[in-house]
C-alpha cells in the first residue's frame, strides 16, 4: 500500500534567512497524523540564504544526516569536526550522549538547499560520532545506491538503527527496483524532479509511506533525485 503525502501538505517555516518545509511535525509545526514513520522522525527540506545558518545547538540520542542538493553547507561540532559538504556528499552525525554543532551556508553569495533527516537510534548514550562520504552521480544514476546501513556495507555510512537509506537519480527510461524483505516498511522522498513509484506519479517534495509491498520500482524520471528508506514495521518512532 502506498500512502502519499503531497509536498503542498507539508509544514512551512519561513524565517527570511531560512525557508523550510517539514514532512513531519517539527518545531512550531505540529500535525498529530504526521509524527514520523517507523524510526524516521524528521525530513526537513531547507533553503538557507548566503552566509546564514543554524548557530551552535545541542543534540543527543539521534542519528542526523544532511544531504545537500545545491550549494555548500559548512559544519562544525564539539567533536572537533569541521567540514564543507556539497552535492553528492552525505554527512551523518550520531549525537549519542551529547554533541553540539552549527550548520551554515558556506557561500557569501549563493543559497544552499539541503535535506536534514533524523532517525531515532536503537540505543541511547553511545559516544558521539561523525561520518562523511561522497557518492558520485555515476553511482546513483539509474539505480538505488545504498548510502546508510546498520553494518556499513557497500561502503555506506553506519547508523545505529535497523534502517537502510538509498539514493538514486532517474531520468527518461532509467529505472530501478528495490526488493523489500517480508514484514518491512519503507518511505520514499522525492528530493527534486518527478518520478513514478510502482506506476504512481510523484512530484518534487512528495513522500510516500509504504506498507505491505514486496518491491519498489522507480521509473519515468524527469531530473529526479530520490531517497528510499527501508524501515522496521512500526508506525511511529519511539521518541
N, C-alpha and C positions, 0 to 999 in steps of 0.2 A: 504494500500500500504506500502510495506517495501522498504526503500531506504537505501542500505547497504553502509557503509564506512569501507573499509578494513583497518586492522591495519597497513599494509605496506604503506598506503597512508597518514598516519599522519605526522605532522611536527616533526622534530628531532632536539634536542639540546643536545650536549654532551660537558659539561664543565669540564670533568675529575672527579670532585667530585660529579657531578650531570649528570645523563643520563635520559633525559625526552622525552616523546612522547606526542605531542599535538593533541588532537582530533579536536579542533577548533583553529582559529587564536589566537596566544599568543606571546607576546614579539617580537622577530625577525622573527617569522613565521607568514606570512600573506597569506591567500587564500580568495579572495572575495566570494567564494562559501561556505566557512566554517567559518562563523562569529557567530556561536552559533545556537541554535534551540529553538524556543519558549522562555522561560525565562532562559534556560540553556546556560551559556556563556563560561564556561571553563571546560574541563576534561583533566587534566594533569596526566599522568602516570609516576611517579617519582621514580627513584632509587638513593639513596644518600649514598655515601661512609661512612665508620665508622668515627664517631666524627666530621663529616662535616654537613653543613646545611645552611639554609637561615637566615642571620642576621636580626636584628630588622628593620622592614619596615612598613610603614603605609597602611591602607585601610580605605575606607569609603563607606557607602551605598552599601554593598554587603553581601550576605549570602554565607559563605565559609565553606565547610566541608571537613574533611580529613577522609579517610577510609584506614586503614593500612592492607596490605596483608601479609607482612612478616617483622619481626624485631620490633623495638620500636622507636617511634617518640616523642621527647620532645618538649613541647610547653610552651612559656612564653609570657605574654602580659601586656599592660599598665593598664589593669583592675585589675592586681594583681594575675591573674590566672597562676598557674604552674602545669603542668601535664605531664604524660608519657602515650601515647596511644599505644596499641598493637593490634594484630589481634582480631577482634570482637568488638573493641571499635569504636564508631563514635563520632567525635568531630565537633560541629557546632558553628561557631562564626558569630554573626550578627555585622558587623562593624559599622553600623549606622552612627552617626555623626563624628566618627573617633576613630580609635584604631591602635596601633602599636603592632606587635608581632614578635617572632622569632620561627623557627622550625628547630630542629637539630636531627640528628641521635643520639639516646641515648647511643648506644653501641660504645665502642672504637675498636671493632674487627669485627663486623658483619654489612653488609649493611641493609638498611631499604627500603622497597618497599611499596609505598602508592599512592593513588589517591587523588589529590586535585581538588575540584569541586566548581565552583562558579555559583550561581543562583542570578539573578537580583531581588531585593526586590520590593514589590508593594508600599512601602512608603520610603521616604527619611528622614534623620535627626533624627532617633529614637535613644534611648540610646543604647550604645553597650551592647552586651550580650554574654555570653559563656555558652555552654551546652555540656555535655558529657554523653554518655550512652553505656553500654555494651550489646551486643546482642549475645547470645551464639550460637555455631554451631547447637545445637538442635532446637533452634527457627527458624533457616533458612534452615534446612535440608529438602529437597524435597518440599519446599514451598516458597512463597514470603512473607517475613516479612516486615511489614511497619516500617521504621526506621525514617522517617521525614515526617511531615504533617503540614498543616496550623493550626490545632487545638490541636496538641499534642496527638491525640487519640491513644489508644492501647499502651500507654507508649512510644510513639515515641517522637523525638525531634521536637520542634516547630519552623517553618520557616515563615518568613514574605513574603509569596507569595502563590498563588493558585497552589501549586505543592506538589506531594507526591512521596516519594522515597522508593522503596522496595529493599530488598537484599535477594538472595536465593543461596543455594548450591544444585547442582544436579549431580548425578552420576547414571549410569546404567538405571534402569527402573523408577527412580524418575521423577515426572513431576508435574507441577502446571500451572493453568490458571488464568490470571488476566482479569476480565471483565472491559472494558473501558466504561465510560458513553458516551452518544451521544455527538458529537462535541468536542472530546478531542484528543490531540496529545499524543505521548509517545516517549521516547527514551530508547533504550536498549544498555547497555555496558557490554561486556564480560570481566570481570576483570582478569580471568585466566581460563585455561582449554578450553573445547569446548562444544557446546550445539546446539540444534536445536530450532529455533523460528518459530512457525507455519509451521514446516516442512522444514525450510531453515537452512542449516548447517552454523554455525558461529564458528570462532576460537578466541583465546585469543587476546584481543585488538580491535576486531571488534566492530563497533557500528551500530545502525540502527535507522534512523528516521522513525517514524510510523505515518501514516495518514490514515483516513478512515477505521480503523479496529475496530471491536467491542470486540475482545478478543485476548489476547496474551498467547500462550501455549509454555512453555519451557519444553523440553524433551531430551532424548538421551544424557545426560550429561556425560562428561569424566572429572572428577575432576573440575567441572565448578563452578565458583563464578560469579554471575550476579547481576548487578544493573538495575532496571527498574524505569524510571521517568514518572509519569503521569502528563501531562502538559497542559497549556492553548493552544487553537488552533491559535497561532500566529507563523509566520515563524522565526523571529529573535528577539533577545532581544532589548528592548528599553533602550539603554545604551549609 
